[in-house]
Amino acid sequence: MCGFAGLLHPGGHDLDIRAAAMASALVHRGPDDHGVFTDVEAGYAVAFRRLSIRDLSGNGHQPMTSRDGRWVLAFNGEIYFLDEARAAVEAAGCGPWVGRSDTEVLLQSIALWGVQGALERLEGMFAVAVWDRQRRELTLARDRMGEKPLFWGRVGSAVLFGSELPALRRWPGWVGGVDRVALAGYLRQGWIAAPRTIHPGIFKVRPGHMVTVAADGTMRGDEAYWTAAAELGKASSSPFAGGVVDAADELERLLLRSVRARLHADVPVGAFLSGGIDSSAVVAMMQATGVDGVSSFAIGFEDPRYDESPFAEGVARSLGVSHHTLRMTEADARALIPRMATVSGEPFADPSLLPTLLLCQGARSHVTVALAGDGGDELFGGYARFSDVARQWERRLPSSLSCIAGHVARALPVGFLDRRVCALGRVLGSRRDSRPVARLRRTLELWAARSPARLMELHHSPWRDDLPFAVTADDLLPGLPVPDLEDPALAAMVVEALTYLPDDLLVKVDRASMAASLEVRLPFLDLAVMRHAWSLPTSFKMEGSVTKKVLRSVLHRHVPPAQVERPKMGFEPPVGAWMRGPLRDWVDGLLDPHLVRHQGILDADAVCGLWQAFRDGRSRQVLPVWHLVMFQAWMQDEGASTVG
């Protein structure tokens, strides 16, 4: 696991120094080694920071150049099933090997089959920058599901790229700014969906995509080498033919194969274990591989409402693994909150980033690699909202009426009307603000939804008021790369896997783990596991109030039923109570109307009104306020004050 940053700047000078300065923002991603490659004539340079996981010798040093001298690779991530990949390269006549690193296997695969051909053949989590010295062409690519990040964009006459946004900000000509459309999406959902970033003109490479840039800086292509639509098409044409027991048998076989592939490392490997179904299944498969000394890690909190550690300890005892409960106090957690904006690199409001940071920091003192259960909910129906979306879609209005509902929803001046209603309520002695117009608009928006994808977007948006700045409704509805599916529950799961998973959950896992120099691997995002999940009928995943039915069947084979059949718990700290209590002065400073007005981005009166209503107990809008707080915390950290 590593980080890299670079530039394409024909005619530029001090390219190696510039690239190294950018990569210095990524030391946490790669504290073990560093390197720089420069093609002065072409104006290309890339710098690399290494966290050594496989082949700890200098044979894994990057950037790495192919044997024929044509290709130069900077690679962040891991290639799985490495023995098979190495054998395929050898069968094509390439060898002998210099070392044992997956970087060398990936590089020689590129030399044999080109960038797209190599990525189509290999499986892993990765972000790559490939410089073709012969064609003077740069290719940037990410893994299929977006486990590893990669940013790029043009700043002046230079094309910049890197593993995190702070690396790009080290460029001397950096401008920054805030993209209003990205900000609108962030305020609605709490994250910024690819390909946008918070900065205008700076982009994320989309999962499963390759961006190609010519030597003169022009973009030659942004192409998908893998799409979920194609995989779903294959799954629908050959659905799973067996029963639930058969499906569980196959899932267990595939999970075991996936976990075994993700255990390969030359450093200590452990796992996160919350005691929930997904993480318990991963640890059960680790133990089933027969590997010695499985270690698991969980966070323990003082408040029993948020503490899953007793469940994790019970599962660990049943599986016979060495378990570590990392006890964190409320004071520990609160002290870390101001650092969240620095870790995320752009506005990011998932409160569970906080305990994930604490968990990664604690685990890193024992292991360098950890397996986790992320992706299980999205693939196997772990959220109640999938059933909610299916019901809402089945009850949808005729298209003519839904169109009318949409027009009315967009025309409602929610903030204006609800402020009048609240003022009247206070005159009449009400202690809580009633917001009937906001509730009406949400109902109309649900009626107006024309796809399960739009319903999922609404489920993720806690915002009920008008956004605190001018933005058109169309700006908030970017097209989603979701195929048409007859099953609305499956459509909801696919939308979740293509949006919330890569743009929220995987961002959280990557930034939290890399801040601690810890590599996290996700067995559920194995390609064969995903294909199996998408081939199953929805009834194998969700039935009545039962979620993850087939995955539960697998876990029942390894732990007692009482450790499987328990209510789902979240991983979110009580940020609402903290904002009203010990964090109140900090939030007061961030949302100060004079500061907000000076920044010139948000409507200071709207922001102040929302915060005061929540602070005084008249409103329960925790997440909208938290989204504003984390945006302002990022502004304070970044020092940005202009709108792009």
Summary of the structure (lengths in Angstrom):
residues: 644
radius of gyration: 24.7
end to end distance: 33.1
largest distance: 83.8
contacts: 2248
relative contact order: 0.12
helix: 48%
strand: 16%
